[in-house]
Amino acid sequence: MGEKIGHCLVVPVELSALQALYRSNARVRIGTRRAILNDLEPMRSTPEKRFPLGREITLAELDRDPYPAYDRLRRSEPVSWIAALNMWYVVGYEDVRSALLDTSQLTTNSTQSTILDTFGAHILTTEGAMHERYRQALRHPFTPAFIRTHLEAAMAAAAAALIDEFEMQSQIDARLSFASRLPIQVILLVCGLPAEEEQRMRRWYDSFEAALANFTRDHEMRENARRSVAEFHAMLDAAINSTTNADDNSLLASLVHAPENTRLSNDEIKRNLSIIFFGGISTVEALLLNSLWALFEHPDVFQRVQSDLALLPQLIEETMRWLSPVQSATRHVITPFEWRGIEFASHDTINCMLGAANRDPSVFTDPDRFDLDRANARRHLGFATGVHACLGSHLAKTEVRIGLEALLGRLRNLQLKRSQTESPSGYEFRQSRRMTLCWDGGR
């Protein structure tokens, strides 16, 4: 039987159905698949019947706790049509990895892309030579050597200054007072933008996050994000025009003063800094909060890390696997192709579920368990892989390590106030939206 799934035709093998047609002298036109499928039209099932597990999944379930749904899909529908989102989900580790590495049949550049819809063409929505051009122009401040030499001390100072503001209070919302502020301050530093823009950046960020997870194409969310993009670009116009020091180490200065034959246009600079800005805040905020959540959920791990901060890199890698801040990497079909018995049509949307891949038991033993000593934790796909792997992964992990070092080193007897804390949520960007920490006050 064949069926139409979104823009996709699914053709499982049903020999008995064809035999029945022959036995009943049905008119089977040999030569084209379309002709056979036309004769099978009465026996076609709906997408919901072909993918019953995908049909049952709701956004509420994915938002609350997606991991049971991922497990059900992995067992029975490793590639499934998710009716609630009108897209495909791929959940197995090897399938996700293969899809992310496949640039001949899958692309990030599509009118269906929420990232393209929000920010326009940039490093994450281009392929080939254009993508490489953008990546080379932007990589300057994201290398480990540059981070160690130019950013680590400044990040540590920023983290310390934030803690100075609340250390005597004995209780804070860690998201509002620390996790959301540190990455904004750091990305402003990296880009060479005024520190005074922190509050506006936060407002813009919130509208960007909503728009990038807006797979249902809510009109108001799109319009809010477009207004924020326009305001952000206006701020960048002023910054570009005032950037005169070619020796400045900031990303903006390196872009503005690049050699003429490689320099991006001002519009390209603004579009690419938009996604750099969003990614530089989103992943760090969530990874910091998720790492804290992992510590408080596992007191034995907390005790080990508290007594040996050298374990923080292991904590961060396992958190990226166990509670992935970004749950998916979206790709779009370039030309029709068949995979796992399913024929994908041009422009179909395929969500490569990083969070599901990172809990695949064929790769990670006892995957639902947080294991600080997991030998292969670094195999996680939390930063994706392939040509579109996260450009800022080294910066993100360094920033989270420094933030955790500051919190654990400065706040004595740090505890989670669960009655005033929300469990991690979000089907696209996953983190706690409110995390109340308390500690023994005083220095």
C-alpha positions, 0 to 999 in steps of 0.5 A, spaced: 500 500 500 502 507 498 500 513 502 501 520 502 505 523 508 505 530 508 509 531 501 512 524 502 509 517 498 510 511 503 511 505 499 511 499 503 511 492 500 505 488 500 505 482 495 499 479 497 495 486 495 498 485 488 496 478 488 489 479 490 489 484 484 492 479 479 487 474 481 481 479 481 483 481 474 484 488 476 487 492 471 495 493 473 499 497 468 506 494 468 511 499 467 511 505 472 510 505 480 505 510 479 500 506 475 501 500 480 499 505 486 493 508 482 490 501 482 492 500 489 489 507 491 483 504 495 487 500 499 492 506 501 492 507 509 492 514 512 499 517 515 496 516 522 495 508 520 502 508 517 505 511 523 501 510 529 506 512 534 508 518 531 500 520 531 500 519 538 505 524 540 503 531 542 507 537 543 505 537 550 508 530 551 515 532 548 515 539 552 514 535 558 519 529 557 520 527 550 525 521 552 519 515 553 516 518 546 523 517 543 524 510 546 517 508 543 519 511 536 526 508 537 523 501 538 518 501 533 518 507 528 525 509 528 523 514 522 516 517 523 511 522 521 510 526 527 503 529 525 503 534 531 509 538 527 508 536 520 515 533 519 519 527 520 523 525 526 529 520 526 531 518 533 537 512 532 544 515 533 547 512 527 541 514 523 541 521 526 549 521 524 548 519 517 543 524 516 547 530 519 553 528 514 548 527 508 549 534 504 547 531 497 540 529 499 539 534 505 540 541 506 539 546 512 537 551 506 529 551 505 523 556 505 521 551 511 527 553 515 525 557 522 532 559 522 532 562 515 525 565 516 527 568 522 534 571 520 535 570 513 541 566 509 547 565 514 552 560 516 547 555 518 542 556 512 547 555 507 551 550 503 558 549 499 562 554 498 558 560 501 557 556 507 565 555 508 566 562 506 562 564 512 565 559 517 572 561 515 570 569 516 567 567 523 571 562 526 576 567 529 574 567 536 571 560 537 578 556 537 581 553 543 587 557 543 584 564 542 579 562 547 585 561 552 589 567 550 583 572 550 577 570 553 578 566 559 580 571 564 574 576 562 569 570 562 572 569 569 571 576 571 564 576 568 562 570 572 565 573 579 562 580 578 555 577 577 556 573 583 558 579 587 551 582 586 547 576 589 552 572 594 549 576 600 542 574 598 543 567 600 537 565 594 537 567 587 533 564 581 539 561 577 537 563 570 535 570 571 541 572 575 546 568 572 545 563 567 542 568 562 546 573 564 553 570 563 552 568 556 549 575 554 555 578 557 560 574 554 557 574 547 557 582 547 565 581 549 566 576 543 562 580 538 565 587 540 558 590 542 557 595 548 556 591 555 550 596 556 546 592 551 545 586 555 537 588 557 535 589 550 539 583 548 535 579 553 529 581 550 531 580 543 533 573 545 527 571 548 523 572 541 528 569 537 528 563 541 520 562 540 521 563 533 526 558 532 521 553 535 515 555 531 514 549 527 507 551 527 508 557 524 505 562 529 504 569 525 505 573 532 511 569 534 514 570 527 512 578 527 515 579 534 522 576 532 522 580 525 521 586 529 527 584 534 531 582 528 530 589 525 532 592 532 538 588 532 540 590 525 539 597 527 544 596 533 549 593 529 549 598 523 551 603 528 556 598 531 559 597 524 560 604 522 563 606 529 568 600 528 575 603 526 580 599 530 583 594 526 587 591 531 581 590 536 580 582 537 573 582 537 569 578 532 565 585 529 572 588 528 575 582 524 569 582 520 569 589 518 576 590 517 577 583 513 581 584 506 576 586 501 577 580 497 574 576 503 570 581 507 563 579 508 558 585 506 554 589 512 548 585 510 552 578 511 555 580 517 548 582 520 545 576 518 551 571 521 552 575 527 544 574 529 545 567 529 552 567 532 548 571 538 542 567 539 547 560 539 552 563 543 546 565 549 542 559 548 546 553 548 550 556 554 544 558 558 541 551 557 548 547 558 549 551 565 542 550 568 542 543 565 549 541 569 546 544 575 540 540 574 544 533 573 548 535 580 542 536 584 539 530 581 545 526 583 548 527 590 553 522 589 556 526 583 555 533 586 559 531 592 565 528 587 565 534 583 564 539 589 571 536 592 574 536 585 573 541 580 577 538 575 571 533 573 567 539 571 569 537 563 566 530 564 560 533 567 559 537 562 560 532 556 555 527 560 550 533 561 550 534 553 548 527 552 543 526 558 540 532 557 541 535 551 540 543 551 538 543 543 534 537 542 534 537 534 538 539 528 533 540 522 534 538 515 530 539 508 530 534 502 533 537 496 531 531 491 526 525 492 530 519 495 528 513 499 530 511 505 528 505 510 522 504 505 520 511 505 520 515 499 522 522 501 519 528 497 523 535 495 522 540 501 520 535 506 522 536 513 526 531 517 528 533 524 534 529 526 533 528 534 540 529 537 536 528 544 534 521 542 540 519 539 544 521 545 540 516 549 540 510 544 542 504 548 546 501 542 551 506 543 550 508 550 550 503 555 544 504 560 543 511 557 538 514 561 543 513 567 547 519 568 554 516 569 560 521 570 565 516 568 562 514 562 567 512 557 564 514 551 560 520 553 564 525 548 560 521 542 554 525 544 551 529 538 549 535 542 553 539 538 551 536 532 556 533 527 558 534 520 559 541 516 554 544 520 557 542 527 556 547 532 562 553 531 562 555 538 562 548 542 569 550 545 567 557 547 560 554 550 563 548 554 569 553 557 564 558 559 559 553 562 566 550 566 568 557 568 561 559 570 560 552 574 567 553 578 565 560 580 558 558 583 561 552 586 567 555 589 563 561 592 557 559 594 557 555 600 553 549 601 549 550 595 542 547 594 536 547 590 530 549 592 525 544 589 519 548 591 521 554 587 524 550 581 521 548 575 523 541 571 527 542 565 522 542 559 522 544 552 521 540 545 526 544 542 530 548 547 530 544 553 532 547 560 529 549 567 525 555 566 526 557 573 531 554 578 532 557 585 538 556 589 540 557 596 546 557 600 549 559 606 550 567 606 556 571 607 563 570 605 
